[in-house]
Amino acid sequence: MKIDVLSIFPNIFTPLQESIVGKATERGLLDFNVVDFREFSTNKHHNVDDTVYGGGAGMLLTAQPIFDAIDSVKTPNSHVVLLDPAGRTFTNKVAQELSQKEHLIFIAGHYEGYDERIKTLVDDEISLGDYVLTGGELGAMVVIDATVRFLPGVLGNDDSADGDSFEDGLLEYPQYTKPAVFREMEVPEVLTSGNHELIRKWRLKESLRKTLLRRPDLLEGRNFTKEELQMLDEIQFEEDNRR
Ligand SMILES: C[S@@+](CC[C@H](N)C(=O)[O-])C[C@H]1O[C@@H](n2cnc3c(N)ncnc32)[C@H](O)[C@@H]1O
C-alpha cells in the first residue's frame, strides 16, 4: 500500500514512523510519504490560506496548493480522504475498508477549514468524532495507524488483530498476565485451567457482558448465535442479582 499525506506540518508525522508505520515500511508493505503542500503554493510568500468570502473570522486553506499537490501524487487507483468534522465517523470497519485500497491520500486541514472547491478532489470525508481538532494531522495519524494494522503481514502473531475490540462486533474480553495472584486479586480460575473450550466460552461471555454493559449500541442488529443468546440470558440474571 502507498500512503501520501498532504500537510503543512510534515514534522508532526515523525512519531508515526517510529510505530506501526515504521514497521510496515521496514517490511516493505508500506510506502509512506508526507507532502508539504506549502511547497506547491504559487503565492510569492508561499501562503496557503486566505480570508473568507462573505466575511467571518479566521482563514481558509486556498484551493491552488492542494490541487497542485494532489496532481503530483494522484493516480487512477488513489483514494483521496479529507479529514473534516463533517465527514463519516471513523470506526474499525472504515479502517478495514481503507486497508483494501492501493493508494490512500489524506488531506489534513488547518485554520477554519477548506475552500469548498477542494472537496471536488475528494473520494471520502472522515471525522474522528464530534469535536474540533486544531488540525487534521492527529486525525490522519489515528486513521493511518488503525488502517495499517489491517495490512496482511504488518502485525506479527504476538499482536494480531484477532480478538481485538470491534473485530467481531464486540468489545474485547478482560485479559490477565502473570502473576496469577497480585495483591490478593486472582486471575479467573478458568483461564489457568488449560481447557480451551471453557476458555473460549468464558471469553465470549465476558465480551458479551462488557459490550452489553458499556456499548449496547454495538449489539443492535447483531445476528446472535444460540450460544450467545443463552449467555445473554445468564448475564442478565447475573447482573440483576449483582444489583
Ligand atoms: C479548526 S478545524 C476546522 C473546523 C471547521 N471550521 C468546522 O467547524 O468544521 C481545522 C481542521 O482540523 C481538522 N479537524 C478538526 N476536527 C476534526 C475531526 N473531528 N475529525 C477530523 N478532522 C478534524 C480538519 O482537517 C479541519 O479542517
The ligand as an SDF file (V2000), in Angstrom:
LIG
                    3D

 27 29  0  0  0  0  0  0  0  0999 V2000
  -10.1250   24.0520   13.3870 C   0  0  0  0  0  0  0  0  0  0  0  0
  -10.5760   22.7400   12.3380 S   0  0  0  0  0  0  0  0  0  0  0  0
  -11.8020   23.4890   11.3190 C   0  0  0  0  0  0  0  0  0  0  0  0
  -13.1850   23.2730   11.8160 C   0  0  0  0  0  0  0  0  0  0  0  0
  -14.2490   23.8660   10.9030 C   0  0  0  0  0  0  0  0  0  0  0  0
  -14.2900   25.3020   10.9930 N   0  0  0  0  0  0  0  0  0  0  0  0
  -15.6060   23.3100   11.3010 C   0  0  0  0  0  0  0  0  0  0  0  0
  -16.2870   23.8980   12.1240 O   0  0  0  0  0  0  0  0  0  0  0  0
  -15.9760   22.2210   10.7870 O   0  0  0  0  0  0  0  0  0  0  0  0
   -9.1950   22.6030   11.2880 C   0  0  0  0  0  0  0  0  0  0  0  0
   -9.0040   21.2470   10.6450 C   0  0  0  0  0  0  0  0  0  0  0  0
   -8.7940   20.2580   11.6440 O   0  0  0  0  0  0  0  0  0  0  0  0
   -9.2530   19.0050   11.1600 C   0  0  0  0  0  0  0  0  0  0  0  0
  -10.2760   18.5090   12.0930 N   0  0  0  0  0  0  0  0  0  0  0  0
  -10.8370   19.1650   13.1150 C   0  0  0  0  0  0  0  0  0  0  0  0
  -11.7200   18.4090   13.7880 N   0  0  0  0  0  0  0  0  0  0  0  0
  -11.7210   17.2120   13.1760 C   0  0  0  0  0  0  0  0  0  0  0  0
  -12.4300   15.9930   13.3880 C   0  0  0  0  0  0  0  0  0  0  0  0
  -13.3200   15.8650   14.3480 N   0  0  0  0  0  0  0  0  0  0  0  0
  -12.1830   14.9730   12.5580 N   0  0  0  0  0  0  0  0  0  0  0  0
  -11.2910   15.0820   11.5610 C   0  0  0  0  0  0  0  0  0  0  0  0
  -10.5790   16.2040   11.3010 N   0  0  0  0  0  0  0  0  0  0  0  0
  -10.7940   17.2550   12.0910 C   0  0  0  0  0  0  0  0  0  0  0  0
   -9.8400   19.2180    9.7670 C   0  0  0  0  0  0  0  0  0  0  0  0
   -8.8560   18.8840    8.8260 O   0  0  0  0  0  0  0  0  0  0  0  0
  -10.1370   20.7130    9.8010 C   0  0  0  0  0  0  0  0  0  0  0  0
  -10.1360   21.2820    8.5160 O   0  0  0  0  0  0  0  0  0  0  0  0
  1  2  1  0
  2  3  1  0
  2 10  1  0
  3  4  1  0
  4  5  1  0
  5  6  1  0
  5  7  1  0
  7  8  2  0
  7  9  1  0
 10 11  1  0
 11 12  1  0
 11 26  1  0
 12 13  1  0
 13 14  1  0
 13 24  1  0
 14 15  1  0
 14 23  1  0
 15 16  2  0
 16 17  1  0
 17 18  1  0
 17 23  2  0
 18 19  1  0
 18 20  2  0
 20 21  1  0
 21 22  2  0
 22 23  1  0
 24 25  1  0
 24 26  1  0
 26 27  1  0
M  CHG  2   2   1   9  -1
M  END
$$$$
